[in-house]
Amino acid sequence: MALAGRSTPPDRPVAHVAEPQDEGQVLAKIRRRLIPFMFLLYIVSYVDRVNVGFAALQMNTDLGLSASVFGLGSGIFFIGYFLFEVPSNLIMERIGARLWIARIMVSWGLVSAAMMFMKGPASFYALRFLLGLAEAGFFPGMILYLTYWFPRRDHARAIALFMTANATAGVVGGPISGALLTMHGLGGLAGWQWLFLLEGLPAVALGLVTLAYLPDGPQEAAWLSDQERQWLKARLAADRTAHSHTASHKLAVRQVFSDRRVWGFCVLYFLIVLGLYSISFWLPQILKGLSGGSDFLVGILSALPYIVAAVGMVWIGRHSDRHQERRWHVAGPALLAAFGFVLSTQTQVPALALVSISLAALGIWGSLGPFWAMSTSVLTGSTAAAGIAWINSVGNLAGFVGPYVVGLLKDATGGFGTAMVALALFLVLAAIIALRQPEPVQLSQAPGI
């Protein structure tokens, strides 16, 4: 696998390898330089993807959207996302991360801001679909990008640190979205229109910053010394050599789309994402119904599950790397999430319901770092770009199914209880599938290290 798009030399062993004690310092330097910036980009991405959940507190009434229409419109984002996900990642591998990630961010920011002009269901569906097309490739591109920099045994921690932005977006996005809704009437715009405008423009600005800040790969990183670049190149090459010697089979790009194990990861991720986006899109309305509070209060309360999720995500990812174990670090959190969803149906006390949903969020988000470390362990060479994108795109179809099904069940039953039980059953199935996956190749003693 090329380490940095077009500019990285072909894989081959490198003669000089830094002393083992240098490893922690080099990886810490890479984390400090890349993870905070990638973290910020992902926060903006996730806020723009799910802020429709907060907009719904006003928008649904203004535009006459039922729960099922809102669920369908929220989820249709993922149809566009699915269609362009794999092509986007293959393009990024060819032209480089810096230019392609910048393109994605500018285009999605413009579409997100344009959602302020929605007039009804048709324009709601159309703009959500276009937003999915525009953002397609961002997340799998970031996962692929991390493989250019971090050895496999450090993947879960690096991915978890990056993906805590997903949970952190809920921490910061909820109060900000709630506050923007209070601008209702200012300048003749509704609060939900201000929300889309002011949360869409930062993506455009950060897309331009990406062009100047983000290197395509280690060979373009002026902040690494020659020795550090050589060490990293040798370390990653040794990982690939170890994997090629011990992996049960190697996949060509075309085989990714028919391989049973890859499809197993697709199904597993689909089940996890069902819970993730059901929380993300419906949490504001769930809390509004339980608390009866203002939109701003709902924004504040919604931060708690994401705070719990962010803390747990880092701890579980680090624990998974330390023990070099993935299956139980996916299955255990999935079962915890199922328990949280069931528990939420047993109380009408707002505080207890919030604690239950926080447990569900902890389990769902906590499983993500180990999941991606486990799934990327079977993808080598040129299959990584296609495989990561395929798993993510198929899995994210749950972002279409989950919110829509929750909306249908809410319209049919008048509440969220049936939907929560259904989500719990899906997560139990996810745990079973995770435990049936073979353990990934152990790389802590890769050749040449």
N, C-alpha and C positions, 0 to 999 in steps of 0.2 A: 504494500500500500504506500502510495506516495505520501510523504510526511507533510508536504506543504503545497498542494496543488501542482502547478506546472513547474515550480522552481526547485523542487527538492530532488536531489540525485537519486538514482535507483537504489533499492535496498541492497546493501552488501556489508559485510563485517568491517568494522573500523579498528585499526590497529591499537590506537590509544584509548584507554578507558580511565576515567578519573578514579581516585581512591574511593573505596566504599563510603568513607566518612564524609565525602563531598556530596553524596546523593541527597541527603536531607536538605542541605543548603540550596542546591540547585532547584529542587522541586518547590521549596518554600519561596524562592525568588520568582519562579513561574507563577505560583499561586497568587502571590502579592500583585504581580503585574497584570495578570489576565482575569482572574476570577472576579474581582470587584467590578471591572468594567463589563464583563459578560453578565454578571449579576444584575447590574443596572439595566442593561438592554433587555434582559428577560423580564424584569419587573414591568417595564413599559409595555412589552409585548403582552404579558398576561393581563395587565390592567385593561388594555385596549380590547382584548378578546372577551373578557367577562364583565366589563363595566355595564353592559346591557342589563345585567341583573339589577343594578342600582337604578339605572334609567327607568326600568319598568315600574318603579314605585310611582312615577308620574306619567311616563310615556304610555303605558297601557291604557290608562283612562283617556288621555288626550287623543290617542289614535284609534281607540276602540278595539284593542287587542285582547282576545280571550286568553285563558291560560294555555290552551292547546296551540293557539296561533303563536303566542310568545315562545312556547317550547320549541315549535317547529322552526321559527325564525332564528332562535338562538342556536339551534343545532345545525341549521343549514350551512353555517360557516364551515363545518367540517366536510361537507361535500366538495366545496371548492378546494379546501385544504388537501383532501385525499387525492384529487385529480392531478395536482401539480407538485406533490411532495417528492416523489422519486425523481422526476426530471429536474427539479430544483437542486437536489443534493448532487446529482451527477454533474450539473452545470457548475456548481460550486467547486467540486473537485477539479474540474478542468480549468476554470478561470481564476480560482483563488478565493479564499474566504473574505478578504477585506472588501473587495469590490462587490461581491454578491450579497453579503450581509447588509452592506450599505444600501444596495438597491431594494432589498426586501423591506428595510425599515422605512425608507422614504415613501415607498408605494403604500405600505399598510397605514402609515400615519395620515396620508392624504385621504384614503378611503374612510378611515375611522372618523376623521373630522367631518367628512361629507355626510355622515349619518345624522347630523343635525338637521338635514333637509328632508328627512323622511316624512311622508304624508299619510301612510297607511300600510296595510299588510304587504302589498306588492312591492313597494319601495323598501320596506323592511327586509323582505326576503332577498331582494336583488343586492342590496348593499352588504348584507351579512355574507352572501355567497361571494361577492367580490373581495370582501375582507379576507375570507379564507384563501382565495387564490393569491392575494397579495402577500399574505404572511407565510404561505406554504414554504417549507424548507428552512425556516429560521431555527426551530428547535432541533431537528435532526442534524442540521448544519453545525449547530453548537456542540452536539454530542460527538459528531465526527471530528470537529476541530479539537476537542479535548484529547482524542486519540493521537493527534499529532504531537502532543506535548507530554503526556503522562504514561508511564509504564502500566501494564495491565493490573498489577497488584495494587496500584493506587487509584484505580478507576472509580470505585464506589465512593471514596471520600471526595474526589474531585467533582464527580457528577452531583453528589449530594450537596456540596458547597454551592455549586452553580444553581442547582434546582431548588435550593431554599428560597431563591428569588420568587419561585412560583407561590410559595406560602407567604413570603414577605409582602408580595404584591397585595395579598388580602389584608395584611396588617396595615399597610400605608394606604392602599387603594380604597378601602372601606370608608375610613374617616374623610379622606379627600373627596370621594364621590358624594358622600353625605353632605359635606359642606358646599360642594358645587350645586347641589340640588336646591340649596337655600337661595341661590341667585335668581330664582324664578321671577320672571317679569322684568329683570334688569335689561335695558336696551331693547325691550320688546321680544326677548327670547325666553323660552321656557327653561326651567332649571336643567332638564335633561338635554336640551340643546347646548347649553354652556358646558355640560359635562363632556359630551362627545368632542366639542371643539377644543377645549383646553386640555383634554387628555390625549388627543390625537396629535397635536403639534409637536410635543417633545420627541416623538419617534422620528419625525422629519429632521429635527435638529441633531439628534444623536446619530442618525444615519450619516450625516455629513462629518461628524466627529469620527465615526468609525473609519472613514477613508484615511484619516491622518494617524489614527492611534493603533489600529489592529494589524499586526503583521500576518502575512499569509501562513507563516510557519517558522520554526526555529532558525532556519537559514537567514531569515530577514530580521531577526530579533537583535538589534544593535546593543540591547541591554544585557545580552549573554556574552560572555567571553568566548574566544575561540575554543578554549579547553572545555568549557561547559557545553558548547554546541556539539563538540565531538563526543563528549561523554553521553549526551542525550541521544545522539544518533546511534551510537553503539548499543545503548541500553534498549532502545526501541527495536533495533534490528535483532538483538538477542531474544527479545520477547517473541518476535515473529518466528525466529528459528526454533525456539522451544515449542511454540504452538504447532508449527508444521510437522515437528517430529512426533508429537503426541496426540494431535487431534485425530478423531476417528475418520474424518473425511474433509476434503476441501471443496468449496463450492465455486462454480463459475457464476458470473453475474446473472445469467439467465436462469440458473438453477435456484437462485434465492427465492423466486416466486413460486416454486413448487416443492421446496424442501419441507419435509414434515416437521423438523425441529424448529425451523423459522416460523412456520405457521403456528406451532405450539406457543411460541413467544407472542405472536400476533394475538391469539385468543386470550392469553394471559393478560397482556397489556390492555386489551379491549375491556376485560372485566374490571380491572383496576380503574381505568379511566371512566367507566360508567359511574362509579361512585364519586370520582374527583369532580367531574363537571356537573353532576347533579347537585353537589354541595355548592359549587362556585356560582351557578346560575340561579339557584332557588333559595340559597341561604338568606338573602335580604328579605324575601317575601315570607319565609318561615319565621324569621325573627320579628318581622312586622306584625304577623298574626299573633305570635305569642306575647309580645311585649305591649303592643298598642302604642309604642312610642313614636317620636318624631323620626323623620328620615335621617337626621343627623345622629340621633341616638342609635338607630339601627346600624349606621355606619361604624360607630364606636364599638357596639356589641359584636359586630361581625369580625372584628380584629382578633378576638380571643381564640377561636379555633385555629386560625392561621399562625398565631404566636406559638401555640402548643405544637402544631405541625412542623414549624421551622426548627424548633429546638430538637424535637424527636428525630427529624430527618437527618440532621448532622450527626447525632449520637448513633443512630442505627447504621448509617453509612460507615462511620469510623469503626464501629464494632464489627461490621461485616468484613472490612478490610483487615482488621487485626486478626480475626480468626480465619480469614480466607474461606468464608462460607457464605453462600448466596441463597440457597433454597429456603432455609428456615427464616432467613432475614426478609424474605418476601412473604412466605406463608404466615408467619406469626403476626406481622402487622396487618395482613388482610383479615385474619380472624378477629383481631382486636377491633378493626373497623366494623366488621359485621356485628360484633357485640354492641358497639356504640350505636349503630343504626337501630337495632332492636330495642335497646334501652331507651332511646328517644321516643319510642311509641308508648312507653309505659307511664309517662308523666305529662301533665299540662303545666307544671311549675316551670316558668321560664328559665330560672337559674339551673335547674337539673337538666332540662332539655339542652341548654347551651353546653353543659359539661358533657353530655352524651354525644352531641355532635362534634365536640372537640376531640373526644376519643376516636370517633370515626375518622376525623381529619388526620389525627396523629398516625393512625394505621395506614391510611391510603397514601399520604405523602411520604411516610417513613419507608414504604416498600419501594419507592422509585429508584433510589440510588443503587441498592443491591440488584434490582431488576435489570437496570441498564448495564451494570457490570457483568451480570450473568449472561445477558443476551449478546453483548458485543464480544464476549469471549469466543463465540463460535464463528465470528465473521473476520476474515483475513483478506489481505490483498485488496483488489478492486471491488470485492463484494461488500466491503464495509459501507461505502456510500449508499449503495442501493439497498442493502439489508437493513441498515438503521432507519432509512427513510421508509421502507416498506413496513417494518414493524410499527413505526410511529404513525404512519398514515392509516393502516388498517385499524390499529388500536384506537386512534382518535375518531374513527367513525362512531365510537361510543359517545363522543361528544354530541353527535347528532341524535343517536338513539336515546341516551339517558334523559336529557332535558325534555325531549318530546314525550317519552313514556311517562315521566313524572307529571307533566302537564295533563296528559290524558287521564291518568289515574286521579289527579286532583279534581278535574272537572267531573269525573264519574262518581267519586266518593265524597267530595267536599272537604277533604283533608289530605295530609301527607303521610298518614300512618301506613297505608297499604304499599305506597312507593318505598318507604324506608325498609319494610320487611323484604320486599323484592330485591332491593339493593344489597341487603345483608346476605340473601341466598346466593347472589352472584359472586359476592366476595368469598363465601365459603368454597364455592367452586373454584375460584382463583387460587385459593390456598392449596386445594387438592392438586390442581394442575402444576403449581410451582414445585410441590414435593415430588412430582413424577419426573421433573427435569433432571438429567444427569448433572453431577457436579462439574463445574467448569475446570479446565486445565489449571493445575497449580503452577504458579509462575514465580513463587518467592525465591526459588533457586534456579533461575534461568541460566542457561549456559553462558559463560563469558563474564559472569558478574561475581 
